[in-house]
Amino acid sequence: WSEPITYIPDKLRWTEVVTTEPDGYEEDEGGNIFISSAEGLAWLSSKVNGLNGQERNSLDRKRIYLMNDIDLSQYRWMPIGMSDETSTYSVSLCGNNHSIRGLYINELADYLGLFGYAFEINIFNTQLNECKIFGEVNIGALVGYAHSSTIRNCTVRGQLHGIQFIGGLIGYDSHSTIQNSCFIGDILCRTNITKFNTISGHIGGIAGVSHESILANCYVVSEIPDTIAYTGVFSGSGGSVDVLSNCYYKDYIGHPNLTGGGGNLVDNSAFYGTACSWLLKNPSYVNGAFRTDLVNALNAWVDENNAEGQYLHWVADTAGVN
C-alpha cells in the first residue's frame, strides 16, 4: 500500500444503506444462509447485530454459504458480531473458494474484521482481497476475536492498522486452529498509545495473539515491524501456541530482529524468512543431511520420495523470490 490508511469516516456503512432484506440473502428451512451479493452479506450483519429492526441472532450452529464473489468496496463494513453481546456462536462460513473484495472498515472501535467477536466460528475456503481495516484493539481481517474456532484454506490480502492485538487473519485467537492459510500485506501499529492500561503492540502475521492454539501450514508475506512490542511473524506474544508447524514467512526488506513469535514461540518457529530467500529458521535433517535453505530442503524431500518420478523439483526464480 502506498499510504497507510487513517481514521476518516468517508463512506456510509453498508448497514446504513441496506435497511430491508435484499436479493442475495436466502435462508433454508434449517436456518442456513446463502449469500450471493454484497447487499446480502450486509443484511447478515444487520441480523447478527440487531440493526434495522432485526432481533439479534447469534446464528447458533448455522452455516453460511458464499454463492458468488462479493465486492464490498462501495461502503464501509460493519463486522458481523461487534462485541461479546452480539457475537456469533458455533457458526460456519463456507466460502466455496469465492472472494470478498474491498472489505473496508474505518472505526475508532474494537473487534474489527469480517466477523468481530465470535465463539466456535469455522471459516473455510474463503478469500479476502484488497482488505483495509483501521481500528483500535482486536483487529483481524477474518475475525477480531475468536475463541475455540477453526480457520482453514483461507487467504487474506490487505492492510490492517490498529493499537493492540492486530493479526493478519485474527486479532486475538484463543484455543483455536488455523491451517493452510496465508496473509499477504501490511500490519501497522500506532505506538505510544495505551488502552485498557496496557501498551500498544501484540502484532502477528497470522494472529496478534494466539493462546493455546494450533498454527500449521500457513505463510505470511509482509513487512512486520520489528520495533513494536510483543511482535512475531506468525503470532505476537502474550499467549502460547501449542503447535506451530510448517509455517513460512517472507518479508519485503528483511528484519533480523523478528522471531516466529513472542514468549515460547521463538524455539518452536518452524521457518523464518529474509529479504531474498526463504530460509529454515533451524536446520532440518532431510534425506541424510542438514538443510538450511528451504528450496534445497524441499528438493531433498522430493529426491527421497520420488521413486516413481511423480514429483518435480522446486526452483528459485531469478528475481530471488523463492
C-alpha positions, 0 to 999 in steps of 0.5 A: 500500500502506498499510504497507510490508511487513517481514521476518516469516516468517508463512506456510509456503512453498508448497514446504513444503506441496506435497511430491508432484506435484499436479493442475495440473502436466502435462508433454508428451512434449517436456518442456513444462509446463502449469500450471493451479493454484497447487499446480502452479506450486509443484511447478515450483519444487520441480523447478527447485530440487531440493526434495522429492526432485526432481533439479534441472532447469534446464528447458533450452529448455522452455516453460511454459504458464499454463492458468488464473489462479493465486492464490498468496496462501495461502503464501509463494513460493519463486522458481523458480531461487534462485541461479546453481546452480539457475537456469533456462536458455533457458526460456519462460513463456507466460502466455496473458494469465492472472494470478498473484495474491498472489505473496508472498515474505518472505526475508532472501535474494537473487534474489527474484521469480517466477523468481530467477536465470535465463539466456535466460528469455522471459516473455510475456503474463503478469500479476502482481497484488497482488505483495509481495516483501521481500528483500535484493539482486536483487529483481524481481517477474518475475525477480531476475536475468536475463541475455540474456532477453526480457520482453514484454506483461507487467504487474506490480502490487505492492510490492517492498522490498529493499537493492540492485538492486530493479526493478519487473519485474527486479532486475538485467537484463543484455543483455536486452529488455523491451517493452510492459510496465508496473509499477504500485506501490511500490519501497522501499529500506532505506538505510544498509545495505551488502552485498557492500561496496557501498551500498544503492540501484540502484532502477528502475521497470522494472529496478534495473539494466539493462546493455546492454539494450533498454527500449521501450514500457513505463510505470511508475506509482509513487512512486520515491524520489528520495533513494536512490542510483543511482535512475531511473524506468525503470532505476537506474544502474550499467549502460547501456541501449542503447535506451530508447524510448517509455517513460512514467512517472507518479508519485503526488506528483511528484519533480523530482529523478528522471531516466529513469535513472542514468549515460547514461540521463538524455539518452536518457529518452524521457518523464518524468512529474509529479504531474498530467500526463504530460509529454515529458521533451524536446520532440518535433517532431510534425506541424510543431511542438514538443510538450511535453505528451504528450496534445497530442503524441499528438493531433498524431500522430493529426491527421497520420495520420488521413486516413481518420478511423480514429483518435480523439483522446486526452483528459485526464480531469478528475481530471488523470490523463492 
